[in-house]
Amino acid sequence: TCIMFRSNNYGVSYINQGFGNAGGQRLIMENDTIYCVKSGGAFVSIDYGLNWYVDFYPIQANEWYYDMYKDSASIILVGQGYDPGMAVNYGTIVVSKDYGDTWLSHKIYDMNFFRSIFMVDNL
């Protein structure tokens, strides 16, 4: 769970600037922007965690996300899903190539879950 704390006095005291007990799974820093990946998608703060808003939120029932990859147009979230009909967990990868307007979901039943994503360029 990622809960972000902020100090204005060099660590003498801290203020909770994250999502409280709701938390998230991962904090990602990109320049002055902070992303928090949590169960349903990703939230963003552009003021060092003072305020948060939904950045992208794929509507997938019974899926939880743990990590994110983002570039100028693509977003990839990875995590875990649950299929109530089959009573099994599966790994899930959801991809958007239009910055969250539409999503393509991939369910991988051979994997129980994905905890992280790491992208490399083609060599």
C-alpha positions in Angstrom: 0.0 0.0 0.0 1.4 3.4 -0.9 0.5 6.1 1.5 2.6 9.3 0.9 3.8 11.5 3.7 5.2 15.0 3.2 7.4 17.0 5.4 7.8 20.8 5.3 10.4 20.9 8.1 13.1 18.5 6.9 11.6 15.4 8.6 10.7 16.8 12.0 7.0 16.0 11.4 5.1 14.5 8.5 1.6 15.0 7.0 -0.3 12.2 5.2 -0.7 13.5 1.6 -1.8 10.2 0.0 -5.1 8.3 0.1 -5.3 7.7 3.9 -6.1 4.1 4.7 -7.4 3.5 1.2 -3.8 3.6 0.0 -2.6 2.4 -3.4 -0.2 -0.2 -4.7 2.6 1.9 -6.2 3.7 5.5 -6.4 5.3 6.6 -9.7 7.1 9.9 -10.0 7.4 11.6 -13.4 8.9 15.1 -13.3 6.6 17.0 -10.9 3.7 14.6 -11.4 2.9 11.7 -9.0 0.8 8.7 -10.0 -0.7 6.3 -7.5 -1.7 3.0 -9.0 -4.5 1.5 -6.9 -7.2 -1.2 -7.3 -9.3 0.3 -10.0 -6.8 2.4 -12.0 -4.4 5.3 -11.4 -4.8 8.7 -9.7 -2.5 11.7 -10.3 -1.3 14.7 -8.3 0.4 17.7 -10.0 0.8 19.6 -6.7 3.1 17.2 -4.8 0.3 15.2 -3.3 -1.9 18.0 -2.0 -4.7 17.1 -4.3 -5.5 13.9 -6.3 -7.8 13.2 -9.2 -8.6 10.2 -11.3 -6.2 10.0 -14.3 -7.4 6.8 -15.9 -9.8 4.2 -14.7 -10.5 1.1 -16.8 -13.8 -0.3 -15.8 -13.1 -4.0 -15.2 -15.1 -5.8 -12.6 -13.1 -8.0 -10.2 -9.7 -6.7 -11.2 -7.0 -5.0 -9.1 -3.9 -3.3 -10.5 -0.4 -3.2 -9.0 1.8 -1.4 -11.5 1.7 0.9 -14.4 3.8 1.8 -17.5 3.0 5.1 -19.3 4.5 6.9 -22.2 3.1 9.8 -24.3 0.1 7.8 -25.6 0.1 4.3 -24.1 -0.9 3.2 -20.6 -0.5 -0.4 -19.4 -1.7 -1.6 -16.1 -1.0 -5.0 -14.7 -2.5 -6.9 -11.8 -4.9 -9.6 -10.8 -8.4 -10.6 -11.6 -11.0 -13.0 -10.3 -13.3 -15.0 -12.5 -16.4 -15.9 -10.3 -17.7 -18.3 -12.9 -14.6 -20.4 -12.8 -13.7 -19.5 -9.2 -10.1 -18.8 -10.2 -7.6 -15.9 -10.1 -5.9 -14.8 -13.3 -3.2 -12.3 -14.3 -4.5 -9.2 -16.0 -3.0 -6.7 -18.4 -5.1 -3.7 -19.6 -3.8 -1.5 -22.4 -4.9 1.9 -23.7 -3.3 3.4 -26.7 -5.4 6.6 -26.5 -4.5 7.8 -23.0 -7.4 6.0 -21.3 -10.3 6.7 -23.6 -10.6 3.0 -24.6 -9.1 -0.1 -23.0 -8.2 -3.6 -24.2 -8.1 -6.3 -21.5 -6.0 -9.4 -21.6 -6.7 -12.2 -19.1 -3.9 -14.7 -18.6 -5.3 -17.7 -16.7 -1.9 -19.4 -16.6 -0.7 -16.7 -14.2 -2.3 -15.9 -10.9 -1.3 -12.2 -10.9 1.3 -9.7 -12.2 2.9 -7.5 -9.5 5.1 -5.3 -11.8 5.8 -4.3 -15.3 9.2 -3.5 -16.9 9.5 -2.4 -20.5 12.6 -2.6 -22.7 13.2 -1.3 -26.2 13.6 -3.7 -29.0 17.2 -4.5 -29.5 
